């Protein structure tokens, strides 16, 4: 399904920073900004001047980085750590703002910037992203912060293919870990389970259970996009969504759209013939490019004819961009995530945002998208601070700005070859969200604990087991063979190798001295797809010819590394040093 038209229409909205207001929203939602330092403190990190992440490589994919050249000129001492991997030409500055947050939070990281062309057709967009992800993999990028996904099959119920799903698979294929922003559209969505229908019309159900035939939409700009989505069934009847206005006491149909699941017909008052659009089941899009008559709101109605009762018990969602809307009984903002967010991928994690409330507590941000997958899991996975006062003095917010904080907290464990998503599940809690301790809008895991960065002993305990036990060695023909059983958590989807490094033990001035033996390194594949390994047996061979001929004592050390990235090995602890001799 080609959704590039929707991507182009919506890109300006989704990549723009959210202007933070509190009008019409519950007190428990966050509306107030942090400073960057306060953002670090809000994830439990007590240090100052950012998180030390020497050697970390972070890619940022965005629609535009306007302002980056001026920043590089003004900060020449930091320019050597910033690499523009594509042409930077788009006038939007959203990606530059994400970079500003990231540079403040992880100042000694290396940054790779990629500008995404959102106007491309779907196949071209996928090809572009394929080149980008291959480049990231080749450069050993550890984390990617993305703010894409924008109008692709925006229905939370759509389960067909789309380019963002293809992009997600690229990260799995090349084993590059990506943090997707979950979106800033909470205020633009209302979802409900249909509980009533009458005279062919499906009723809206408000957040408090109130039923109504209609919702009201009051435009705040000339161009409006309205979407109506539902869980489609093969035998669905034709569905019509109409926008009406009450003028001089009479209802007038301003525009309506009807779909049979394959073709959408859109009828406008000033047109004799409807426009046609190929579509998929379970969704209707209506574009409005003129203001309503007088100052009356649009009234949205859903007509399913004689078969309206078939929709009872199903989920429906109203989406409105470019206007305020009200649902009798209250809007809930549920299912405001994109459809691709419902697909689990060990190399992709969705990030929501929190902000401060008026009284200084911490709560899910008023704009942060969230919802439930068909399997009942919460989206996003984790939350980070997302509303800030930027260096130019302006306040802005968005889930994109939360991703660098999650990157900072998870950086170290990723470089130790743990899966960051598995780690996030273990080290996150809802304790940091002091204003709203319950509800799916707080994320699946909550907020990763940045305080663990300064408490390695506690972090190691949480990320246990991580050890090799039952170590033995033997001579097998021309090989020296080491065996043992590795237990290690947080390894989902990681293509890894177990390694042994052998050194010769001697004394120097009465002190033990370990000298690595040149070439005495062995490795074997250590990958099963499991998230956690429990005493997984492993054998590692090295040529016996590499060992010194003189008798003596040797030490074997064990490590693990990711296969594809060519990364440095990270030691797997053993209960005690494995010291051995050869016959």
C-alpha positions as CSV (number, residue, x, y, z in Angstrom):
1,X,0.0,0.0,0.0
2,X,1.5,3.4,-1.0
3,X,1.2,5.8,1.9
4,X,3.7,8.4,0.7
5,X,0.8,10.9,0.1
6,X,-0.1,10.7,3.8
7,X,3.6,10.9,4.8
8,X,4.0,14.1,2.8
9,X,0.9,15.7,4.1
10,X,1.7,14.9,7.7
11,X,5.5,15.3,7.8
12,X,5.4,19.0,8.8
13,X,3.3,18.1,11.8
14,X,5.1,15.0,13.1
15,X,8.6,16.4,12.8
16,X,7.7,19.8,14.3
17,X,8.3,20.3,18.0
18,X,5.2,20.2,20.1
19,X,4.1,23.5,21.6
20,X,3.3,22.6,25.2
21,X,0.0,23.8,26.6
22,X,-2.2,22.5,29.4
23,X,-5.6,23.6,28.2
24,X,-8.2,20.9,28.5
25,X,-5.9,18.2,29.8
26,X,-5.9,16.4,33.1
27,X,-3.6,17.6,35.9
28,X,-1.8,14.3,36.1
29,X,-0.2,14.8,32.6
30,X,3.1,16.6,32.2
31,X,3.2,20.0,30.5
32,X,6.2,21.8,32.0
33,X,9.8,21.8,30.7
34,X,13.0,20.4,32.1
35,X,16.5,21.7,31.7
36,X,18.8,19.1,30.2
37,X,20.4,18.6,33.6
38,X,17.0,18.2,35.2
39,X,16.2,15.6,32.5
40,X,19.2,13.5,33.6
41,X,18.1,13.8,37.2
42,X,14.6,12.7,36.3
43,X,15.9,9.4,35.1
44,X,17.9,8.9,38.3
45,X,21.3,10.0,37.1
46,X,22.9,12.3,39.7
47,X,26.0,13.4,37.8
48,X,26.5,16.7,36.0
49,X,27.7,17.6,32.5
50,X,26.3,14.5,30.8
51,X,27.0,10.8,30.8
52,X,30.5,9.6,30.0
53,X,30.1,7.2,27.1
54,X,33.6,7.2,25.5
55,X,33.6,5.5,22.1
56,X,29.8,5.4,21.8
57,X,28.5,5.9,18.2
58,X,25.0,7.3,17.8
59,X,23.1,7.9,14.6
60,X,20.2,10.3,14.3
61,X,17.7,9.9,11.4
62,X,15.4,12.8,10.9
63,X,13.7,15.0,8.2
64,X,16.1,17.8,8.6
65,X,19.0,19.3,10.5
66,X,18.8,23.0,9.7
67,X,21.1,24.9,12.0
68,X,23.8,22.1,12.3
69,X,26.3,23.9,10.1
70,X,26.2,27.1,12.2
71,X,26.5,25.0,15.4
72,X,29.6,23.2,14.0
73,X,31.2,26.5,13.1
74,X,30.5,27.9,16.6
75,X,31.7,24.6,18.3
76,X,34.8,23.8,16.3
77,X,36.3,21.7,19.1
78,X,33.3,19.3,18.9
79,X,33.0,19.2,15.1
80,X,35.4,16.3,14.7
81,X,32.8,14.1,16.5
82,X,29.9,14.9,14.1
83,X,29.6,13.2,10.8
84,X,27.0,14.3,8.2
85,X,26.5,11.0,6.3
86,X,23.9,12.4,3.8
87,X,23.2,15.7,2.2
88,X,21.7,18.1,4.7
89,X,19.3,20.4,2.8
90,X,15.8,20.3,4.3
91,X,14.7,23.5,6.1
92,X,13.3,21.8,9.2
93,X,15.4,22.0,12.3
94,X,13.8,19.0,14.2
95,X,16.8,16.8,13.8
96,X,19.1,19.6,14.9
97,X,17.1,19.9,18.1
98,X,17.4,16.2,18.7
99,X,21.1,16.5,18.2
100,X,21.3,19.4,20.7
101,X,19.6,17.2,23.3
102,X,21.9,14.2,22.6
103,X,25.1,16.3,22.5
104,X,24.2,17.7,26.0
105,X,23.3,14.3,27.4
106,X,26.2,12.2,25.9
107,X,28.7,14.9,25.0
108,X,31.7,12.6,24.2
109,X,29.8,10.3,21.8
110,X,30.3,10.4,18.1
111,X,27.2,11.4,16.1
112,X,26.2,10.3,12.6
113,X,23.5,12.4,10.9
114,X,21.1,11.0,8.2
115,X,18.5,13.1,6.5
116,X,15.4,11.1,5.5
117,X,13.5,12.2,2.4
118,X,9.9,11.8,3.4
119,X,8.5,12.7,0.0
120,X,9.8,9.5,-1.6
121,X,7.5,6.7,-2.7
122,X,7.4,3.7,-0.4
123,X,9.8,1.5,-2.4
124,X,12.3,4.4,-2.8
125,X,12.0,5.2,0.9
126,X,12.8,1.6,1.9
127,X,15.8,1.6,-0.5
128,X,17.1,4.9,1.1
129,X,16.8,3.4,4.6
130,X,18.5,0.2,3.5
131,X,21.5,2.2,2.4
132,X,21.5,4.2,5.6
133,X,21.3,1.1,7.9
134,X,24.0,-0.6,6.0
135,X,26.2,2.4,6.4
136,X,25.5,2.5,10.2
137,X,26.4,-1.2,10.5
138,X,29.6,-0.7,8.6
139,X,30.6,2.1,10.9
140,X,29.8,0.2,14.1
141,X,26.9,2.5,15.2
142,X,25.6,1.4,18.7
143,X,22.3,3.3,18.8
144,X,20.0,4.9,16.3
145,X,17.5,7.6,17.3
146,X,14.7,7.8,14.8
147,X,11.7,10.1,14.3
148,X,10.1,8.5,11.3
149,X,7.0,6.6,10.6
150,X,4.9,9.5,10.0
151,X,1.7,8.8,8.0
152,X,2.5,5.2,7.0
153,X,-0.7,3.2,7.7
154,X,-1.5,5.4,10.6
155,X,-4.4,3.2,11.7
156,X,-3.4,1.3,14.8
157,X,-5.3,-1.7,13.5
158,X,-3.7,-2.0,10.1
159,X,-1.5,-5.1,9.9
160,X,-0.4,-5.1,6.3
161,X,3.1,-4.3,5.0
162,X,4.5,-0.8,5.1
163,X,7.9,0.8,4.6
164,X,8.5,1.4,8.3
165,X,8.1,-2.3,9.0
166,X,10.6,-2.9,6.3
167,X,12.9,-0.4,8.0
168,X,12.5,-2.2,11.3
169,X,13.6,-5.5,9.7
170,X,16.7,-3.8,8.4
171,X,17.8,-3.0,11.9
172,X,17.3,-6.7,12.8
173,X,19.1,-7.9,9.7
174,X,22.2,-5.7,10.3
175,X,22.0,-5.9,14.1
176,X,21.9,-2.2,14.8
177,X,19.7,-1.1,17.7
178,X,17.1,1.6,17.1
179,X,15.1,3.8,19.4
180,X,11.9,4.9,17.6
181,X,10.0,7.9,19.0
182,X,6.5,6.8,19.7
183,X,4.9,10.0,18.4
184,X,3.4,13.2,19.7
185,X,-0.2,12.6,18.9
186,X,-2.0,11.7,22.1
187,X,-4.2,14.8,21.9
188,X,-5.2,13.9,18.3
189,X,-6.7,10.4,19.0
190,X,-9.7,9.0,20.7
191,X,-10.3,5.2,20.8
192,X,-13.2,3.2,22.2
193,X,-14.9,-0.2,22.1
194,X,-18.2,0.1,20.3
195,X,-21.0,-0.6,22.8
196,X,-24.0,0.9,21.0
197,X,-25.4,1.4,17.5
198,X,-28.8,2.8,16.6
199,X,-30.6,3.4,13.2
200,X,-27.5,2.4,11.3
201,X,-25.2,4.8,13.2
202,X,-22.3,3.7,15.3
203,X,-22.1,5.5,18.6
204,X,-18.9,7.1,20.0
205,X,-18.1,6.1,23.6
206,X,-16.4,8.7,25.7
207,X,-13.7,8.1,28.3
208,X,-16.3,8.0,31.0
209,X,-18.6,5.6,29.2
210,X,-21.0,8.2,27.8
211,X,-22.5,7.2,24.4
212,X,-23.1,9.8,21.6
213,X,-24.0,9.7,17.9
214,X,-21.3,12.4,17.1
215,X,-18.0,14.0,17.9
216,X,-17.4,17.7,17.3
217,X,-14.3,19.0,15.4
218,X,-13.4,22.7,15.6
219,X,-10.7,23.6,13.0
220,X,-7.7,25.5,14.2
221,X,-6.2,25.8,10.7
222,X,-7.4,25.6,7.1
223,X,-6.1,22.1,6.3
224,X,-7.5,19.3,8.3
225,X,-6.9,15.5,8.1
226,X,-9.5,13.2,9.7
227,X,-9.1,9.5,10.0
228,X,-11.6,6.9,11.2
229,X,-10.1,3.5,11.9
230,X,-11.6,0.2,13.1
231,X,-10.8,-3.5,13.5
232,X,-11.8,-4.7,10.0
233,X,-13.6,-8.0,9.4
234,X,-14.0,-9.7,5.9
235,X,-17.8,-9.3,5.9
236,X,-17.8,-5.6,6.9
237,X,-20.6,-3.6,5.3
238,X,-19.8,-0.3,3.5
239,X,-19.1,2.4,6.1
240,X,-19.7,6.1,5.6
241,X,-18.2,8.9,7.7
242,X,-19.7,12.3,7.2
243,X,-18.8,15.8,8.4
244,X,-21.9,17.9,8.9
245,X,-22.6,21.4,10.1
246,X,-25.6,22.9,11.8
247,X,-26.3,26.1,10.0
248,X,-29.4,28.2,10.6
249,X,-30.9,25.3,12.6
250,X,-30.4,22.7,9.8
251,X,-27.7,20.0,9.3
252,X,-25.7,20.3,6.1
253,X,-23.4,17.6,4.9
254,X,-20.1,19.4,4.2
255,X,-18.1,16.3,3.1
256,X,-18.5,12.5,3.4
257,X,-16.4,9.5,2.5
258,X,-17.5,5.9,2.0
259,X,-15.5,2.7,1.7
260,X,-16.2,-0.9,0.9
261,X,-12.7,-1.9,2.1
262,X,-11.2,-1.6,-1.4
263,X,-12.2,1.8,-2.7
264,X,-13.0,5.0,-0.9
265,X,-15.4,7.5,-2.5
266,X,-15.3,11.0,-1.2
267,X,-18.2,13.3,-1.8
268,X,-17.8,17.1,-1.5
269,X,-20.6,19.6,-1.6
270,X,-19.2,21.5,-4.5
271,X,-18.4,18.4,-6.6
272,X,-20.8,16.5,-8.9
273,X,-18.6,13.3,-9.0
274,X,-16.9,11.7,-6.0
275,X,-13.1,11.4,-5.9
276,X,-11.7,7.8,-5.7
277,X,-8.9,6.4,-3.7
278,X,-7.8,2.8,-3.4
279,X,-7.7,1.8,0.2
280,X,-7.5,-1.1,2.6
281,X,-10.2,-2.4,5.0
282,X,-10.8,-0.6,8.2
283,X,-9.9,3.0,7.4
284,X,-11.3,6.2,6.0
285,X,-9.3,9.4,5.4
286,X,-11.0,12.8,4.9
287,X,-9.0,15.9,3.9
288,X,-10.6,19.3,4.4
289,X,-9.0,22.4,2.9
290,X,-11.6,25.0,3.5
291,X,-12.9,26.5,6.7
292,X,-16.4,25.5,7.9
293,X,-19.3,27.9,7.5
294,X,-19.6,30.6,10.1
295,X,-17.9,29.3,13.3
296,X,-19.8,26.1,13.7
297,X,-17.9,22.9,14.4
298,X,-17.9,19.9,12.1
299,X,-20.1,17.1,13.4
300,X,-18.6,13.6,12.7
301,X,-21.0,10.7,12.2
302,X,-20.4,7.1,11.4
303,X,-23.0,5.3,9.2
304,X,-22.9,1.5,8.7
305,X,-26.4,1.1,7.5
306,X,-28.4,-2.0,8.4
307,X,-25.3,-3.8,9.6
308,X,-24.1,-1.3,12.2
309,X,-24.7,-3.9,15.0
310,X,-21.9,-6.0,13.6
311,X,-19.4,-3.5,15.0
312,X,-20.5,-4.0,18.6
313,X,-17.5,-5.1,20.8
314,X,-14.9,-3.8,18.2
315,X,-12.3,-1.1,18.6
316,X,-12.6,2.1,16.7
317,X,-10.4,5.2,16.6
318,X,-11.0,8.8,15.6
319,X,-7.9,10.8,14.5
320,X,-7.9,14.5,13.9
321,X,-4.9,16.6,12.7
322,X,-5.2,20.4,12.4
323,X,-8.2,20.8,14.7
324,X,-9.5,20.5,18.2
325,X,-12.1,17.8,18.8
326,X,-14.4,16.8,21.6
327,X,-16.1,13.6,22.4
328,X,-19.0,13.6,24.8
329,X,-17.7,11.9,28.0
330,X,-14.1,12.9,27.2
331,X,-11.3,12.1,24.9
332,X,-8.8,9.5,26.1
333,X,-5.9,9.6,23.6
334,X,-5.7,5.8,23.5
335,X,-4.2,3.9,20.6
336,X,-2.4,7.0,19.3
337,X,0.6,4.8,18.3
338,X,1.4,3.9,14.7
339,X,0.5,0.5,13.4
340,X,4.1,-0.6,13.0
341,X,4.6,-0.1,16.8
342,X,2.6,-3.3,17.5
343,X,5.3,-5.5,16.0
344,X,8.0,-6.7,18.3
345,X,11.6,-6.7,17.2
346,X,14.7,-7.4,19.4
347,X,16.5,-4.5,17.7
348,X,13.7,-1.9,18.0
349,X,12.3,-0.2,21.1
350,X,9.7,2.6,21.2
351,X,10.2,5.6,23.4
352,X,7.6,7.8,25.0
353,X,8.0,11.0,26.9
354,X,7.3,12.5,30.3
355,X,7.4,16.0,31.6
356,X,6.8,18.0,34.8
357,X,3.3,18.8,36.1
358,X,2.5,22.3,37.4
359,X,3.4,21.2,40.9
360,X,6.8,19.8,39.9
361,X,5.9,16.1,39.8
362,X,6.8,13.8,36.9
363,X,4.1,12.4,34.6
364,X,3.6,11.1,31.1
365,X,3.7,14.1,28.7
366,X,0.4,15.5,27.5
367,X,1.4,14.8,23.9
368,X,3.1,11.4,24.2
369,X,1.4,8.7,22.1
370,X,0.6,5.4,23.7
371,X,-1.7,2.4,23.3
372,X,-2.2,-1.3,23.4
373,X,-1.2,-3.9,20.8
374,X,-3.6,-6.6,19.7
375,X,-1.8,-9.0,22.0
376,X,-2.5,-6.6,25.0
377,X,1.0,-5.3,25.4
378,X,1.6,-1.6,26.1
379,X,3.3,0.8,23.7
380,X,5.8,2.6,24.2
381,X,8.3,0.3,25.9
382,X,10.1,3.0,27.9
383,X,9.7,6.6,28.9
384,X,12.3,9.5,29.0
385,X,12.1,13.3,29.6
386,X,10.8,15.0,26.5
387,X,9.9,18.6,27.2
388,X,12.7,21.2,27.4
389,X,13.8,24.8,27.4
390,X,16.2,24.9,24.5
391,X,19.3,27.1,24.2
392,X,17.4,29.7,22.2
393,X,15.0,30.1,25.1
394,X,12.0,28.4,23.4
395,X,10.1,25.6,25.0
396,X,9.4,22.5,23.0
397,X,8.5,18.9,23.6
398,X,8.4,15.6,21.7
399,X,9.1,11.9,22.2
400,X,12.1,12.3,19.8
401,X,13.9,14.3,22.6
402,X,13.5,11.4,25.1
403,X,15.5,8.9,23.0
404,X,19.0,10.4,23.8
405,X,18.3,10.0,27.5
406,X,17.4,6.3,27.0
407,X,20.5,5.9,24.8
408,X,22.7,7.4,27.6
409,X,21.3,5.0,30.3
410,X,21.7,1.9,28.1
411,X,25.0,2.8,26.4
412,X,27.3,0.9,28.7
413,X,25.4,-2.4,28.7
414,X,25.1,-2.3,24.9
415,X,28.9,-2.0,24.6
416,X,29.1,-5.1,26.9
417,X,27.1,-7.0,24.2
418,X,23.8,-7.2,26.1
419,X,20.6,-6.5,24.1
420,X,19.5,-3.0,25.2
421,X,15.8,-3.8,25.0
422,X,16.3,-6.8,27.4
423,X,18.3,-4.6,29.7
424,X,15.7,-1.9,29.7
425,X,13.1,-4.4,30.8
426,X,15.3,-5.3,33.8
427,X,16.4,-1.9,34.9
428,X,13.2,0.1,34.4
429,X,10.4,0.9,36.9
430,X,7.5,3.3,37.3
431,X,9.1,4.9,40.4
432,X,10.3,8.0,38.6
433,X,6.7,8.9,37.4
434,X,5.7,10.5,40.7
435,X,2.4,12.0,39.5
436,X,0.8,9.1,37.7
437,X,1.7,5.7,39.1
438,X,-0.8,3.7,37.0
439,X,-2.1,3.4,33.4
440,X,-0.7,2.3,30.1
441,X,0.4,5.8,29.2
442,X,3.4,5.3,31.5
443,X,4.9,2.7,29.1
444,X,5.4,-1.0,29.3
445,X,8.6,-1.0,31.4
446,X,8.6,2.5,32.7
447,X,11.8,4.6,33.1
448,X,15.3,3.1,33.0
449,X,17.2,3.8,36.1
450,X,20.1,6.1,35.2
451,X,21.4,5.9,38.8
452,X,22.8,2.4,38.0
453,X,25.4,4.0,35.8
454,X,27.2,5.0,39.0
455,X,26.5,1.7,40.8
456,X,28.1,-1.0,38.8
457,X,27.8,-3.6,41.5
458,X,24.0,-3.3,41.7
459,X,23.8,-3.2,37.9
460,X,25.8,-6.4,37.6
461,X,23.5,-8.0,40.1
462,X,20.4,-7.0,38.1
463,X,22.1,-8.3,34.9
464,X,22.9,-11.7,36.4
465,X,23.7,-14.4,35.6
466,X,26.7,-13.5,33.6
467,X,29.3,-16.2,34.1
468,X,31.0,-19.3,32.9
469,X,31.2,-22.3,35.1
470,X,32.5,-25.9,35.0
471,X,35.6,-24.9,33.0
472,X,37.8,-27.7,31.8
473,X,40.4,-28.3,29.1
474,X,41.7,-31.2,27.1
475,X,44.0,-32.0,24.2
476,X,42.2,-33.4,21.2
477,X,44.6,-34.2,18.4
478,X,46.2,-31.0,17.3
479,X,43.8,-28.8,19.2
480,X,43.6,-27.5,22.8
481,X,39.9,-27.6,23.7
482,X,38.2,-25.6,26.4
483,X,34.7,-26.3,27.6
484,X,32.3,-24.8,30.1
485,X,28.8,-23.7,30.6
486,X,27.8,-20.1,30.0
487,X,24.9,-18.4,31.8
488,X,24.0,-14.9,30.5
489,X,21.0,-12.7,30.4
490,X,19.7,-10.2,27.8
491,X,21.0,-11.8,24.6
492,X,17.8,-11.8,22.5
493,X,18.6,-11.6,18.8
494,X,22.4,-11.1,19.2
495,X,24.6,-13.0,16.9
496,X,27.5,-13.6,19.2
497,X,30.8,-15.5,19.6
498,X,32.2,-17.0,22.8
499,X,36.0,-16.5,23.0
500,X,39.0,-17.8,25.0
501,X,42.2,-15.8,25.4
502,X,45.2,-17.7,26.8
503,X,48.2,-16.2,28.5
504,X,51.3,-17.6,30.3
505,X,51.6,-17.1,34.0
506,X,55.0,-16.2,35.5
507,X,56.6,-14.1,38.2
508,X,58.3,-10.8,38.0
509,X,60.0,-9.7,41.2
510,X,57.8,-12.0,43.2
511,X,54.7,-10.7,41.6
512,X,52.5,-12.8,39.3
513,X,52.7,-11.7,35.7
514,X,50.4,-12.6,32.8
515,X,51.7,-12.5,29.3
516,X,49.3,-13.0,26.4
517,X,50.4,-15.7,24.0
518,X,50.5,-14.4,20.5
519,X,47.6,-15.9,18.5
520,X,46.3,-18.1,21.3
521,X,42.7,-16.9,20.8
522,X,39.8,-19.1,19.9
523,X,36.2,-18.3,19.1
524,X,33.0,-20.2,18.4
525,X,29.4,-19.2,17.5
526,X,27.3,-18.7,20.6
527,X,23.8,-17.9,19.3
528,X,20.5,-19.7,19.8
529,X,18.1,-16.8,19.7
530,X,17.2,-17.2,23.3
531,X,16.8,-14.1,25.5
532,X,18.6,-15.7,28.5
533,X,21.1,-18.5,28.5
534,X,21.1,-21.0,31.5
535,X,24.3,-23.1,31.6
536,X,24.6,-23.3,27.8
537,X,27.5,-25.7,26.9
538,X,30.3,-24.3,24.8
539,X,33.5,-25.7,23.4
540,X,36.3,-23.5,22.0
541,X,39.3,-24.7,20.2
542,X,42.8,-23.2,19.6
543,X,45.7,-24.9,17.7
544,X,47.9,-26.6,20.2
545,X,50.9,-25.5,18.1
546,X,50.4,-21.9,19.3
547,X,51.2,-22.9,22.9
548,X,54.8,-22.4,24.1
549,X,56.8,-25.6,24.3
550,X,58.3,-24.9,27.7
551,X,56.3,-26.2,30.6
552,X,54.6,-23.7,32.8
553,X,51.3,-22.5,34.0
554,X,48.7,-20.8,31.8
555,X,45.5,-18.8,32.4
556,X,42.4,-19.0,30.2
557,X,40.1,-16.0,30.1
558,X,36.7,-16.1,28.5
559,X,34.8,-13.4,26.7
560,X,31.9,-12.7,24.4
561,X,31.5,-10.3,21.4
562,X,29.0,-9.5,18.7
563,X,29.9,-11.2,15.5
564,X,28.8,-8.7,12.8
565,X,30.1,-5.5,14.3
566,X,33.7,-6.7,14.8
567,X,33.4,-5.3,18.3
568,X,35.9,-5.7,21.1
569,X,35.4,-8.8,23.4
570,X,33.9,-8.3,26.8
571,X,35.0,-10.6,29.6
572,X,32.6,-13.3,31.0
573,X,33.5,-13.7,34.7
574,X,34.4,-17.1,36.1
575,X,34.2,-18.0,39.8
576,X,38.0,-18.0,39.9
577,X,40.8,-17.6,37.4
578,X,41.2,-20.8,35.3
579,X,44.9,-21.8,35.8
580,X,46.0,-24.9,34.0
581,X,49.1,-26.8,32.7
582,X,49.7,-29.0,29.7
583,X,51.2,-32.5,29.8
